[in-house]
Amino acid sequence: MTEQGVRWTAEQVLALAPDAASRKAGGKLGAAGPWSAAGCGEGGAVWGLCKGSGGKPYQTVVDIAGPAYKCSCPSRKFPCKHALGLLLLWAADASAVPAGADAPEWVRAWLESRGARAQAARKRETAGGPADEEAARRRAAARAARATAGAEELEQRLADLVRGGLASAGQAGYGLWEETARRMVDAQAPGLAARVRELGAIPASGPGWPARLLEESALTHLLDRAWLGVDRLPEPLAATVRARVGLPVPGRGPAVRDRWLVLSQYDTSDGRLTTRRIWLYGRESGRTALLLSFGAAGRAPDLALAVGLVIDAELFPHPGAGQLRAELGERFAAPVPGEAPPPGGTVGDALDVYGLALRDDPWLDSWPVTLRDVVPVPAADGWQLADADGGAALPVTGPATAGPGLWRLAAVSGGGPVTVFGECGHRGFTPLAAWSPDAPGTVSLT
């Protein structure tokens, strides 16, 4: 039980699973049968002993305020199936996981070690002096010089592409692009490397690829020129350019404490790295924030927040023009379910907001918006989200129409208006969460 006495739903628990196999395995352990000595405390800890294949049961504990997990099983997944099963049992059966129980010694020891590590981390953040700052400045200058060399090389590559004609990109294959991307990695400019790999994939993307390649090449050229003249840019735009090139963000903004609603969580992978995006909305500040977490290929990132929960926490925004990315700081209470969606607007409002964001960051693919009173409707070439009054509509992006989220959205709507949060960009709208006026709570579409 959370400090406020509210248990999560099964959907919110399963949203924490690192993969489909873990969801399935955790679901099988969501009954009382294999569990003993289970309980939950006022501080947000849930614990229990799960019978395994050996003679000794697995010790499983979850700190809901994190969430964080500890299990004596050999699994390297976080959370493992035992942690998911324990949370499912906690969510569904109050008698099987009673509240107010006294935590056993092994649970108290883990919670105390977590507290000690968090305190040590805060001390390290406040430590450091002039010597550390001077060393960091030298490292940053050396990395910037390497990134500059990489940008100059990429400019030559783009010039060769235009000189030889775009058709040559379709004949040369992906190998040359991958070689260029590796050189950008060597130059410690991962943002440029990612853009080069995207350019290399365009010739195989179907009809109309030359126009798309020209557009993306122009944006990459713009980023190159911006980096080569970054010292002459206004600081907010310069910070955005540094972030787009892939350099570390120098410092972070002041903490913003709020009650943050978890709007969406989804993962993407490029075969080398798994990126998790978590969208939050501040109830008091009214600001939207993006948390990024990364994991090696085949492994889920560590940070996981269940969609639809509200966390009382501090966020540290990154600097830059129109930047939404932030770092998660201290959390002050266990998450609790939230019901009301963020305030939304019409399709026209969403396009206006996206246009203003492009002014600050020309390399944006999309911008988070909430649409109010829209209806998902089929169209000749896909689906659209249309204003209930028929005033305007946004096309749903192709990848979104291929997944189960669209059908979940259609079911929530039932042909009526709903509120939808998602990402609005030049390719259309990607729905990520929905709210129905007939039922409380957030419905995840990812």
N, C-alpha and C positions, 0 to 999 in steps of 0.2 A: 504494500500500500504506500502511496506517496504521502508526503507530509500533509497534504490536504485531504487525504483519505479517499482518493479517487484511483481506481485501477484502470489500466489501459484496455483497449479492445484487442481482439486477436489480430485484426488487420494491422494495427500499430505495432504489435510485437513482430509479426512476420516481415514487416517492412525493414527490420534490422538485419534480416538474414543476408549473409554474404553471397548466396547463390540459390538457385532453385533446389538443388539437392539438399542443402541445409534446411530449407523451408519444409521439404517433404519429411526429412528425418526428424526435425524438431516437432512437427505436427504429431508424429507417432508417440512422442514422449510427453504430450500435453495432457495426459490423463494421470490419475492419482496412483495407478498400479505400481510403477517402478520407483515411486518417491517415498521417502520417509524423512522424519525430523525436519520438515519444511516449515518455514515461517517468514515473516517480514517485520521489520522494525520501523520505528517512527522516523528514523533518519533516511529512509529510502532504500535500505538493503533488503534483498530477497535471497533466501538460501534454502538448500535442501540437499539430501543425499540420494543419488540415483543409482539403482542397481544396474551393474554392467555385466559383462561376460565373465569377469573375474570374481574372486571372493570378496574383495573390498569395494564398497560403493564409491562412486565418484563424488567428490565434494564440489558443489557448484554454488557460486554466489554471484549476484548481480547488484551493482550500485546503480539504482534507477536514476540518480541525479546526474550520472555521467552521460549516457549509460556506459558502464565499464563492467568487465566480466572476468571471472577467475574460475577455472575448472581443473580438476586433477586428471582429466582425461588427456590422452596424447594428441588430440586434434590440434592442428595449427590454424584453424579457422576461428575468427572472432566476429560474432559469438558462435560458439560451437552448438551442436544440436541439443546438448544437455541444457545450456543456458536458455536456448529458445523454448525448449519444452517446459522448463521451470517457469518462465515468464508466461507461457500460454496457460499453464495450470493456475498461476497466480491471478491471471486476468479472468479466468472462467470459474474458479471454485474457491471462494473465500474460506470455506471450511477446511480444505486441503492445505491451504497456505494461510494460517491464521495471523491476524495482525497483533502487534503488541508483544510478540514473543521475545524472549531473551536470546540474543545472538550467541552461538557457541564460540569457544575460544578461537577456532580457526577463522571464523568470520571476522571477529573483532581484530585479530592480528592483521588480516588483509586490509581492512578499512583504515587501521592506524598507519600502515605502511603507505597507503595511498595518500593519506593526509600529509605524511612526512615528505613524500616525494613532491607533492604540490607546493608545500612551503619552501622546499629547497629550490624548486624551479623559480619561484617568485624572488628568492634572494639572488639567484644568478642573474635574473633580468635587471635587478637594480645594481648589481656589481659592475665592475669595469671602470677604467679610468682613462686618462689621456693616452697612455701607451696602447691600450686596446683600440681606442678610436683612431690613433695614427696608423696602426697596423691595418685596420679595416679600410682606412682611406687609401693606403697603398695597394691593397688587394683590389679594391674597386677600380682604381685607376688602371691597373694592369689588365683587368678584365675588360674594361671599356675600350682599351686600345686593341685588344684581340677582336672584340665585336666590331670595331670600326674597320679592321682589315677584312673581316667577313662580309660586311655590308658592301665594301668596295668591290670585292670579288663577285658578289651576287649582282651588283649593278652591271658588271661586265657580262654576266651570264644572261641577264634580261636583254641587254643591248644586242647580244648575239642572236637571241631568239627573234627579236623584231627584225633584225637585218636579214636573217635567213627565211623569214616568213613563218606564220603560225602553223602552216601545214607541216612544216618540218618536225614540229613537236609530236605529231601523231605518228611519224615514221621512226623517230629516234628511240622510242620506247621509254620505259621508266628508269632504266639504269643510270642515265646521265643525271636525272633529277635526284636520285638517291645518293649518288656521289656528291652532288652539290650540297644536299642536306647534311651529309656526314661532315663536310668541311665547315658548315655552319655550327655543327655541334662542337667540332674542334675549336672553333672560334668562340665558344661559350656563349652562343646566341641561339638558345633553343627555340625562341619565338620565331626567328627567321627560318630555322630548320623545319618547323612545323608548317610554315607557309609554303616552303619549297615542296614538301611532300604533297601538300594539297594541290599545288600547281601540277605536279607530275601525274596526279590521278585524274585530272580533268579530261585529257584526250580520250580516256576510256569511259567517260561518263554518259555517252549517248549523243543523240542529235543536238546540234547547237553548241557543241563544245568549244569551237573557236571563239565565239563571242564571250563565253564564260572565262576562257583562258585569258583573253585580252583584259576583261574586267579585273580579274584577280591579279594579273601581272601589273596592271596599273596601280592597284592598291599596295602591292608589294614594293613597287618602285617608290610610291609616296612614302612608305614607312622607311625605306632605305634613305631617301633624301632627308626625311625628318631626323633620323638618327645622326646622319653626317653633319647636320646643322643644329643638333639638340641644344647646344650652348646658347643659341640665339632665340630659343622658344620661350614663351611664358612658362613659368614653373609648373602649373597644373598640366599643361599639354606636354611638357618635357617629361614629367613623371609618367604620363600615359605612354609616351613613346618608349621610355626605358622598360616599362612593364611589357609592352608588345614585343620588343626585341628579345625579352627574356631575362633581363638583368634583375637581380634581387631588389626588392623595394627598400629604399633607404629610410628605415624608421616607419612608424605607423601613427595614425591620428589618436586623439584623446579617446578614452573609453566612453562608450555609449551604453548605459545600462537601460534595459527595457524588458518587457515581457514579449518574447519573440515567438511568433507562430511559425511552425515548420510547415512551409507550403509544399515543398517538393524535394525529393532526393532521387537522383538517377546517376548511373555510371556510363561512361563511354571509354572505349579502348582503341588504341592505335596499333595494337600488337606488341608494343613495348612497355606501355604504361597504362594503368587504369586510373581514370580521373573521375572522382565523385563530386557532383555539384549539389549543394544543398541551399535552397532558397528560403529566406526568413523574412518575416514582416514584423516590424516593431509596433506594438499596439499604441504606445504613447508617442513615440517619435514620428510615426507614420513613414519611416524609411524602409526600403527593401535592401537586403544584404545578401551576398553570395559567399558561402564557405566552400573552399576547395580542399580536397584531400586526395592523396595519391597513393597508389600501390603498385608494386612490380607486376609484370604481366602474369595473369593467372591468380593473383591474390587481391582480395578486396581491400580497399583503403580502411584505415582504422576507425576514422570518425563516422558514426552512424547516428542519425536522429530520426525518430519515427514521425511520419507525416501526420499532421493534425494535432500534435502536442504543442504546448506553450511552455517555453523555458524562461525563467528569470535569470538573465545572464548579462555579462558585459561583452561587447564586441569592440574590436579595434579596427576602424576603417583604414584601408590602404589609401595613400595619397594618389592624386591624379585627377584629371578632368573627367567628371562623370563616372568615376570608379565606384563600383558597387561591392567589390571584393573586400572581405574583412576577415579578421582572425577571431576565433572564439576564445574569450577569456574566462574569468571566474564565473562559475554557476552558483547561484545562491539558494536554490531550492530544487526539489525533484520536479520533473515535468508533469504537467496536468493537461487533460484534454481541452482543446479549444473548439468553439463552435462557429463563431461569426467569421465570415470571410473579410478580406481587406476591402475598403471602399473601391468600387470600380467605376468604369466609364463606358462610353459607347465605342464602336469601332473607329469612328473619326477621332475620338480622344486618344485612342491607342496609337494611331498613326502620327498624330501630332507629337506625342511624347517620344516616339521612336525617332522622329525627325530632329527634335531638339537634342536627343542623345548623340545622334550622328554628328552634329555640329561640334561636340566636344571630343568625340572619338570616331574618326572616319572609318576605323577598321572594325567597328561593331558588326557582328553577324545578326544580333537580335537584342531585344531589350525586354525586361520583365514588365508585364502589364496585367491588370485584372479587368476583364470584360463583364459588365453587368447586364442582365436581361438579354442574353443571346440564346439562339436556338441552333443546334447542329442540324444542318440540312444537307442532303446529297446534291451534288452538282454534276454537270456533264463530265468533268475531268477530275472528280474527287469529292471532297466534302468542304463545306464552308461553315463558319460561325456567323450568323446573321443577326443584326439587331432585331429585337422583337417587333419593332414598328416597321421593319422592312427598309430602313433608311440606307444601310450599307452592310457589307459582309467582308470577311477575311477568309482567304483560302486556307485550309489546313495543310500543313507541309506533308510532302510525300511519305517520309518515314513514319510520321504519326498515324497516317491512314493504314499502315501495314500492321500495326500492333493492336493488342486487345484494348488499349486505353480508349480508343475512339468508340468502340462498342459499349464500353462501360459508361462513357459520357452520354451516348445515345440513350442508354437505359436509365441513367439518372434523370435526363431531360424528359423522356417520355413524350417528346414533341412540344414541351413547354419551355419557357425561358429559365435559364440557370445562370449562375455566376461561375466564371471560368478564369483561372490563373494560368498564365503560360508565357511563352517567349514569342514576341512579335518581331519579325525581321523581313528582309527583302524577299525571302522565299515563302513567306506566309506566316501562319500562326501555329505554334506547337503547344497544344493543351497539356497541362501538367497536373492540375487539380481542379475539382469542381465542388460546388455547393448547391444543393437543391432547397427551394423554399419550403418543401414538404418534409424534409428530414434534417436533423442537426448533424454537424460534423463534416469533416473534410474527406472527400473521396479522392484517393490518389489515382492518377491516370498513367503512371509510369510502371 
